[in-house]
Amino acid sequence: MNIDNAVYEKLLNCNWFRNCGTRESIDFGFEVSFVTNEKEMKKNIVSLKWENVCLEENGNLTSFLCLNHKNEYNKYWNSEVELIKKEYLPSILDKIIEKNEKRFLIEILDDVKMNIVLILMANFYSDFYKADFFIALLEIYLSGHLPCGWNGSYPEGKIMIY
């Protein structure tokens, strides 16, 4: 088990937020709900609803691992999170900051950091669990958009993107 270097490279070389605010006809393979103004994005990205959806999805991953692959979860989870935060996250954040002079960057950075860690953790455990939610977040970031909320009643509904 390792973090796929190709996923790290994709995150590192992503066109971070380049398409925020646009409504492109992108076929992600899943439905999304577009947010086209910054004010709505800011309201949703810090909402309790979005935070709860992300925490629930993280809980789905960790509870599955605890129940079905307890040794691998106990052995690797904390050390991998620490490794990601020390070795992977700083260079990705440097690229995000370097490529973006947008005024909303400070307000969204905590959410983006958490999502990057969870995307990489889901990737690390991908032999055991297919984390569709975090795969979707990765695809949204790679498209130059920002996942910023949930439209609907979880688990039904769609990821909102800016």
C-alpha contacts under 8 A as a table, 3 or more apart, distances in Angstrom:
res1	aa1	res2	aa2	distance
1	M	124	F	6.21
1	M	125	Y	7.06
1	M	127	D	7.69
2	N	124	F	5.38
3	I	7	V	7.68
3	I	8	Y	7.69
3	I	120	L	6.53
3	I	121	M	7.61
3	I	123	N	6.06
3	I	124	F	4.66
4	D	7	V	5.46
4	D	8	Y	6.70
4	D	123	N	6.90
4	D	124	F	7.18
5	N	8	Y	5.00
5	N	9	E	6.08
6	A	9	E	5.00
6	A	10	K	6.11
7	V	10	K	5.03
7	V	11	L	6.29
7	V	120	L	7.76
7	V	123	N	7.98
8	Y	11	L	5.15
8	Y	12	L	6.06
8	Y	88	Y	7.41
8	Y	120	L	7.68
9	E	12	L	4.88
9	E	13	N	6.00
10	K	13	N	5.25
10	K	14	C	5.71
10	K	142	L	7.35
11	L	14	C	5.09
11	L	92	I	6.63
11	L	138	L	8.00
11	L	142	L	7.21
12	L	91	S	7.14
12	L	92	I	4.97
12	L	95	K	6.56
13	N	95	K	7.62
14	C	141	Y	7.29
14	C	142	L	5.46
14	C	144	G	7.29
15	N	18	R	5.73
15	N	99	K	7.87
15	N	141	Y	7.95
15	N	142	L	6.60
15	N	143	S	7.36
15	N	144	G	5.28
16	W	96	I	6.06
16	W	99	K	7.09
16	W	100	N	7.49
16	W	141	Y	6.56
16	W	142	L	7.20
16	W	144	G	5.14
16	W	145	H	7.22
17	F	20	C	5.20
17	F	100	N	7.68
17	F	141	Y	7.29
17	F	144	G	4.49
17	F	145	H	5.04
17	F	146	L	6.22
18	R	144	G	4.75
18	R	145	H	6.79
19	N	22	T	5.69
19	N	143	S	7.33
19	N	144	G	4.81
19	N	145	H	5.31
19	N	162	Y	7.95
20	C	36	T	7.72
20	C	144	G	6.61
20	C	145	H	4.90
20	C	146	L	6.49
20	C	162	Y	4.91
21	G	35	V	6.70
21	G	36	T	4.38
21	G	37	N	5.97
21	G	38	E	7.28
21	G	145	H	7.89
21	G	162	Y	5.12
22	T	36	T	6.28
22	T	162	Y	7.30
23	R	34	F	6.57
23	R	36	T	7.22
27	D	30	F	7.37
28	F	31	E	7.26
28	F	136	A	7.82
28	F	139	E	7.18
28	F	140	I	7.87
30	F	136	A	7.88
31	E	158	K	6.01
31	E	159	I	7.54
32	V	158	K	5.10
32	V	159	I	5.16
32	V	160	M	5.77
32	V	161	I	6.82
33	S	151	N	6.87
33	S	158	K	6.12
33	S	159	I	6.15
33	S	160	M	4.56
33	S	161	I	6.20
34	F	160	M	5.64
34	F	161	I	5.07
34	F	162	Y	6.00
35	V	38	E	7.98
35	V	40	E	6.72
35	V	41	M	6.34
35	V	160	M	6.46
35	V	161	I	5.73
35	V	162	Y	4.83
36	T	40	E	7.73
36	T	41	M	7.81
36	T	162	Y	5.97
37	N	40	E	5.68
37	N	41	M	6.45
37	N	162	Y	7.50
38	E	41	M	4.98
38	E	42	K	6.11
38	E	162	Y	7.75
39	K	42	K	5.24
39	K	43	K	6.31
40	E	43	K	5.11
40	E	44	N	6.20
41	M	44	N	5.23
41	M	45	I	5.97
41	M	148	C	6.06
41	M	149	G	7.73
41	M	161	I	7.94
41	M	162	Y	6.29
42	K	45	I	5.39
42	K	46	V	6.55
42	K	104	F	7.85
42	K	107	E	7.42
42	K	108	I	7.66
42	K	148	C	7.85
43	K	46	V	5.94
43	K	47	S	6.32
44	N	47	S	4.96
44	N	50	W	6.83
44	N	148	C	5.86
44	N	149	G	5.07
44	N	150	W	7.86
45	I	50	W	6.42
45	I	51	E	7.87
45	I	108	I	7.03
45	I	111	D	7.37
45	I	147	P	7.90
45	I	148	C	4.42
45	I	149	G	5.50
46	V	50	W	7.13
46	V	51	E	7.18
46	V	108	I	7.98
46	V	111	D	7.98
47	S	50	W	5.46
47	S	51	E	6.36
47	S	149	G	7.54
48	L	51	E	5.03
48	L	52	N	5.92
49	K	52	N	5.15
49	K	53	V	6.26
49	K	149	G	7.43
49	K	150	W	7.00
50	W	53	V	5.11
50	W	54	C	6.28
50	W	148	C	7.24
50	W	149	G	4.84
50	W	150	W	5.70
51	E	54	C	5.24
51	E	55	L	6.12
52	N	55	L	4.99
52	N	56	E	5.89
53	V	56	E	5.03
53	V	57	E	6.19
53	V	150	W	7.41
53	V	154	Y	7.01
54	C	57	E	5.18
54	C	58	N	6.20
55	L	58	N	4.99
55	L	59	G	5.99
56	E	59	G	4.86
56	E	60	N	6.15
57	E	60	N	4.96
57	E	61	L	6.46
57	E	133	F	6.92
58	N	61	L	5.20
58	N	62	T	6.25
58	N	118	L	7.20
59	G	62	T	5.12
59	G	63	S	5.72
60	N	63	S	5.38
60	N	64	F	6.04
61	L	64	F	5.32
61	L	65	L	6.27
61	L	122	A	7.40
61	L	129	Y	7.08
61	L	131	A	6.93
62	T	65	L	5.05
62	T	66	C	6.05
62	T	73	Y	7.65
63	S	66	C	4.96
63	S	67	L	6.06
64	F	67	L	5.23
64	F	68	N	5.86
64	F	69	H	7.56
64	F	129	Y	7.62
65	L	68	N	5.22
65	L	69	H	4.78
65	L	70	K	5.86
65	L	72	E	7.69
65	L	73	Y	5.80
65	L	128	F	7.60
65	L	129	Y	7.73
66	C	69	H	5.76
66	C	70	K	4.41
66	C	73	Y	6.21
66	C	74	N	7.83
67	L	70	K	6.09
69	H	72	E	5.58
69	H	73	Y	6.17
69	H	128	F	7.69
70	K	73	Y	5.04
70	K	74	N	5.94
71	N	74	N	5.22
71	N	75	K	5.84
72	E	75	K	5.11
72	E	76	Y	5.90
72	E	77	W	7.75
73	Y	76	Y	5.57
73	Y	77	W	5.36
74	N	77	W	6.15
74	N	78	N	7.78
75	K	78	N	7.84
75	K	79	S	7.88
76	Y	79	S	5.47
76	Y	80	E	5.77
77	W	80	E	5.35
77	W	81	V	6.20
77	W	121	M	7.88
78	N	81	V	5.20
78	N	82	E	6.20
79	S	82	E	5.09
79	S	83	L	6.11
80	E	83	L	4.87
80	E	84	I	6.03
80	E	121	M	7.37
81	V	84	I	5.13
81	V	85	K	6.19
81	V	117	V	6.94
81	V	121	M	7.10
82	E	85	K	5.16
82	E	86	K	6.18
83	L	86	K	5.14
83	L	87	E	5.59
83	L	88	Y	7.32
84	I	87	E	5.37
84	I	88	Y	4.87
84	I	89	L	5.87
84	I	117	V	6.54
84	I	120	L	7.55
85	K	88	Y	6.16
85	K	89	L	5.10
85	K	90	P	7.04
85	K	117	V	7.26
86	K	89	L	6.54
86	K	90	P	6.76
87	E	90	P	6.72
87	E	91	S	7.61
88	Y	91	S	5.93
88	Y	92	I	6.52
89	L	92	I	5.15
89	L	93	L	6.00
89	L	113	K	7.40
89	L	116	I	7.45
89	L	117	V	7.40
90	P	93	L	5.12
90	P	94	D	6.08
91	S	94	D	5.01
91	S	95	K	6.36
92	I	95	K	5.16
92	I	96	I	6.29
93	L	96	I	4.93
93	L	97	I	6.10
93	L	113	K	7.82
94	D	97	I	5.23
94	D	98	E	5.90
95	K	98	E	4.95
95	K	99	K	6.01
96	I	99	K	5.35
96	I	100	N	6.10
97	I	100	N	5.24
97	I	101	E	7.06
97	I	105	L	7.92
98	E	101	E	7.59
100	N	105	L	7.55
101	E	105	L	7.58
102	K	105	L	5.70
103	R	106	I	7.27
104	F	107	E	5.43
104	F	108	I	6.54
105	L	108	I	5.42
105	L	109	L	5.92
106	I	109	L	5.37
106	I	110	D	7.87
107	E	110	D	7.33
108	I	111	D	5.52
108	I	112	V	6.27
109	L	112	V	5.00
109	L	113	K	5.97
110	D	113	K	5.15
110	D	114	M	6.26
111	D	114	M	5.27
111	D	115	N	6.19
112	V	115	N	5.07
112	V	116	I	6.10
113	K	116	I	5.19
113	K	117	V	6.34
114	M	117	V	5.27
114	M	118	L	6.28
115	N	118	L	5.05
115	N	119	I	5.92
115	N	134	F	7.73
115	N	137	L	7.63
116	I	119	I	5.04
116	I	120	L	6.18
117	V	120	L	5.26
117	V	121	M	6.12
118	L	121	M	4.88
118	L	122	A	5.94
118	L	134	F	7.05
119	I	122	A	5.18
119	I	123	N	6.15
119	I	134	F	5.20
119	I	135	I	6.96
119	I	137	L	7.55
119	I	138	L	6.77
120	L	123	N	4.90
120	L	124	F	6.11
121	M	124	F	4.90
121	M	125	Y	6.39
122	A	125	Y	5.27
122	A	126	S	5.86
122	A	129	Y	7.59
122	A	130	K	7.66
122	A	131	A	6.06
122	A	134	F	6.84
123	N	126	S	4.92
124	F	127	D	7.79
125	Y	128	F	5.58
125	Y	129	Y	6.21
126	S	129	Y	5.06
126	S	130	K	5.65
126	S	131	A	7.36
127	D	130	K	7.70
131	A	134	F	5.57
131	A	135	I	6.23
132	D	135	I	4.97
132	D	136	A	6.03
133	F	136	A	5.07
133	F	137	L	6.34
134	F	137	L	4.89
134	F	138	L	6.20
135	I	138	L	5.13
135	I	139	E	6.35
136	A	139	E	5.09
136	A	140	I	6.20
137	L	140	I	5.09
137	L	141	Y	6.23
137	L	147	P	6.47
138	L	141	Y	5.22
138	L	142	L	6.10
139	E	142	L	5.05
139	E	143	S	6.19
140	I	143	S	5.16
140	I	144	G	6.81
140	I	145	H	5.56
140	I	146	L	6.43
140	I	147	P	6.46
140	I	161	I	7.56
141	Y	144	G	5.33
141	Y	145	H	5.30
141	Y	146	L	5.80
141	Y	147	P	7.25
142	L	145	H	7.31
145	H	161	I	6.33
145	H	162	Y	5.64
146	L	161	I	5.31
146	L	162	Y	5.07
147	P	159	I	6.62
147	P	160	M	5.86
147	P	161	I	4.38
147	P	162	Y	6.46
148	C	159	I	7.42
148	C	160	M	5.57
148	C	161	I	5.45
148	C	162	Y	6.63
149	G	159	I	5.90
149	G	160	M	4.74
149	G	161	I	7.02
150	W	154	Y	7.74
150	W	157	G	6.91
150	W	158	K	5.79
150	W	159	I	4.75
150	W	160	M	5.31
151	N	157	G	5.45
151	N	158	K	5.20
151	N	159	I	6.25
151	N	160	M	6.16
152	G	156	E	6.18
152	G	157	G	4.26
152	G	158	K	6.57
153	S	156	E	5.41
153	S	157	G	5.92
154	Y	157	G	6.10
